[in-house]
């Protein structure tokens, strides 16, 4: 049976950002799914398969921070990379906890994002092997 590739979920209200990150993730050999809102992601039937979440902090409706908190409250904590066009929010975001891997300011370097994703996947794998 083939090994499933890690699933990266991308939540951003900006379609061009979603598609760019999705393309990058797929070019690196990951599965990637995109969502235009936190609510759409919360309805995704494969949340538990998500190895890493990349989410915008500032979105209409539920913010990326609120999405992360909701997942934790649901017992579905997912290693998360926050992205934002508003860097002053970084200080607040960076204090959230161990499963927040990073907070990147748009536009961000692809290599920095990939480093964050690799860290997230290592954390995700530790959690699976420890349970």
C-alpha positions as a Markdown table, in Angstrom:
| # | Residue | x | y | z |
|---|---|---|---|---|
| 1 | Unk | 0.0 | 0.0 | 0.0 |
| 2 | Unk | 1.5 | 3.4 | -1.0 |
| 3 | Unk | 2.4 | 5.8 | 1.8 |
| 4 | Unk | 0.2 | 8.8 | 1.9 |
| 5 | Unk | 1.9 | 12.1 | 1.3 |
| 6 | Unk | 1.6 | 14.7 | 4.0 |
| 7 | Unk | -1.5 | 16.9 | 3.6 |
| 8 | Unk | -0.9 | 20.7 | 3.8 |
| 9 | Unk | -4.1 | 22.7 | 4.3 |
| 10 | Unk | -3.9 | 26.4 | 3.1 |
| 11 | Unk | -6.6 | 28.8 | 4.4 |
| 12 | Unk | -6.5 | 32.3 | 2.9 |
| 13 | Unk | -9.2 | 34.6 | 1.5 |
| 14 | Unk | -6.7 | 35.7 | -1.2 |
| 15 | Unk | -7.0 | 33.2 | -4.1 |
| 16 | Unk | -3.6 | 34.1 | -5.6 |
| 17 | Unk | -1.9 | 33.3 | -2.3 |
| 18 | Unk | -3.8 | 30.0 | -1.9 |
| 19 | Unk | -2.9 | 28.9 | -5.4 |
| 20 | Unk | 0.8 | 30.0 | -5.1 |
| 21 | Unk | 1.3 | 28.0 | -1.9 |
| 22 | Unk | -0.7 | 25.0 | -3.2 |
| 23 | Unk | 1.6 | 24.9 | -6.3 |
| 24 | Unk | 4.7 | 25.2 | -4.2 |
| 25 | Unk | 3.5 | 22.4 | -1.8 |
| 26 | Unk | 2.7 | 20.1 | -4.7 |
| 27 | Unk | 6.0 | 20.8 | -6.4 |
| 28 | Unk | 7.7 | 19.6 | -3.2 |
| 29 | Unk | 5.7 | 16.4 | -3.2 |
| 30 | Unk | 3.0 | 17.2 | -0.6 |
| 31 | Unk | -0.7 | 16.9 | -1.0 |
| 32 | Unk | -2.3 | 20.3 | -0.7 |
| 33 | Unk | -5.9 | 21.5 | -0.3 |
| 34 | Unk | -7.0 | 25.1 | -0.3 |
| 35 | Unk | -9.9 | 26.8 | 1.5 |
| 36 | Unk | -11.2 | 30.4 | 1.2 |
| 37 | Unk | -12.3 | 30.6 | 4.8 |
| 38 | Unk | -11.8 | 29.1 | 8.2 |
| 39 | Unk | -15.4 | 27.8 | 8.1 |
| 40 | Unk | -14.7 | 26.0 | 4.8 |
| 41 | Unk | -11.7 | 24.3 | 6.4 |
| 42 | Unk | -13.7 | 23.3 | 9.5 |
| 43 | Unk | -16.2 | 21.4 | 7.2 |
| 44 | Unk | -13.3 | 19.5 | 5.5 |
| 45 | Unk | -13.9 | 15.8 | 6.2 |
| 46 | Unk | -10.1 | 15.1 | 6.4 |
| 47 | Unk | -9.1 | 17.6 | 9.1 |
| 48 | Unk | -7.4 | 14.8 | 11.1 |
| 49 | Unk | -5.2 | 13.9 | 8.1 |
| 50 | Unk | -3.9 | 17.5 | 7.9 |
| 51 | Unk | -0.2 | 17.4 | 8.8 |
| 52 | Unk | 0.2 | 21.2 | 8.6 |
| 53 | Unk | -2.1 | 24.2 | 8.4 |
| 54 | Unk | -1.0 | 27.4 | 6.6 |
| 55 | Unk | -3.5 | 30.1 | 7.4 |
| 56 | Unk | -3.8 | 33.9 | 7.0 |
| 57 | Unk | -4.3 | 35.7 | 10.3 |
| 58 | Unk | -6.6 | 38.4 | 8.9 |
| 59 | Unk | -9.6 | 37.0 | 7.1 |
| 60 | Unk | -13.3 | 38.0 | 7.0 |
| 61 | Unk | -15.3 | 35.9 | 9.5 |
| 62 | Unk | -13.0 | 33.7 | 11.6 |
| 63 | Unk | -9.4 | 34.8 | 11.7 |
| 64 | Unk | -6.5 | 32.3 | 11.4 |
| 65 | Unk | -5.8 | 32.7 | 15.1 |
| 66 | Unk | -9.4 | 31.9 | 15.9 |
| 67 | Unk | -9.3 | 28.9 | 13.6 |
| 68 | Unk | -6.2 | 27.6 | 15.4 |
| 69 | Unk | -7.8 | 28.1 | 18.8 |
| 70 | Unk | -11.0 | 26.3 | 17.6 |
| 71 | Unk | -9.0 | 23.3 | 16.4 |
| 72 | Unk | -7.2 | 23.1 | 19.7 |
| 73 | Unk | -10.5 | 23.3 | 21.5 |
| 74 | Unk | -11.8 | 20.5 | 19.3 |
| 75 | Unk | -8.8 | 18.3 | 20.2 |
| 76 | Unk | -7.5 | 18.6 | 16.7 |
| 77 | Unk | -4.4 | 20.6 | 17.2 |
| 78 | Unk | -2.5 | 20.9 | 13.9 |
| 79 | Unk | 1.0 | 22.4 | 13.6 |
| 80 | Unk | 0.3 | 25.8 | 12.1 |
| 81 | Unk | 2.1 | 28.4 | 10.1 |
| 82 | Unk | 0.4 | 31.9 | 10.3 |
| 83 | Unk | 0.8 | 34.3 | 7.4 |
| 84 | Unk | -0.1 | 38.0 | 7.5 |
| 85 | Unk | 0.2 | 41.2 | 5.5 |
| 86 | Unk | 0.1 | 43.0 | 8.9 |
| 87 | Unk | 3.3 | 42.3 | 10.7 |
| 88 | Unk | 2.4 | 44.1 | 13.9 |
| 89 | Unk | 0.2 | 41.2 | 14.8 |
| 90 | Unk | 3.3 | 38.9 | 14.8 |
| 91 | Unk | 4.0 | 39.6 | 18.5 |
| 92 | Unk | 0.6 | 38.4 | 19.6 |
| 93 | Unk | 0.7 | 35.4 | 17.3 |
| 94 | Unk | 4.2 | 34.2 | 18.3 |
| 95 | Unk | 3.1 | 33.8 | 22.0 |
| 96 | Unk | 0.3 | 31.3 | 21.2 |
| 97 | Unk | 2.0 | 28.0 | 21.8 |
| 98 | Unk | 4.3 | 25.2 | 20.7 |
| 99 | Unk | 2.2 | 24.2 | 17.7 |
| 100 | Unk | 2.4 | 27.6 | 16.1 |
| 101 | Unk | 5.5 | 27.0 | 13.9 |
| 102 | Unk | 5.9 | 30.5 | 12.6 |
| 103 | Unk | 4.3 | 33.8 | 11.6 |
| 104 | Unk | 5.4 | 35.0 | 8.2 |
| 105 | Unk | 4.8 | 38.4 | 6.8 |
| 106 | Unk | 3.6 | 38.6 | 3.2 |
| 107 | Unk | 5.4 | 38.5 | 0.8 |
| 108 | Unk | 7.5 | 35.8 | 2.4 |
| 109 | Unk | 10.4 | 33.8 | 1.1 |
| 110 | Unk | 9.4 | 30.4 | -0.2 |
| 111 | Unk | 12.4 | 28.7 | 1.5 |
| 112 | Unk | 11.3 | 30.2 | 4.9 |
| 113 | Unk | 7.8 | 28.8 | 4.4 |
| 114 | Unk | 9.2 | 25.4 | 3.4 |
| 115 | Unk | 11.4 | 25.4 | 6.5 |
| 116 | Unk | 8.4 | 26.0 | 8.7 |
| 117 | Unk | 6.4 | 23.2 | 6.9 |
| 118 | Unk | 9.3 | 20.8 | 7.5 |
| 119 | Unk | 9.3 | 21.7 | 11.2 |
| 120 | Unk | 5.5 | 21.3 | 11.3 |
| 121 | Unk | 5.7 | 17.8 | 9.6 |
| 122 | Unk | 8.4 | 16.7 | 12.1 |
| 123 | Unk | 6.1 | 17.8 | 15.0 |
| 124 | Unk | 3.1 | 16.1 | 13.3 |
| 125 | Unk | 5.0 | 12.9 | 13.0 |
| 126 | Unk | 6.2 | 13.0 | 16.6 |
| 127 | Unk | 2.6 | 13.4 | 17.7 |
| 128 | Unk | 1.5 | 10.4 | 15.7 |
| 129 | Unk | 4.4 | 8.1 | 16.9 |
| 130 | Unk | 3.9 | 9.2 | 20.5 |
| 131 | Unk | 0.2 | 8.3 | 20.6 |
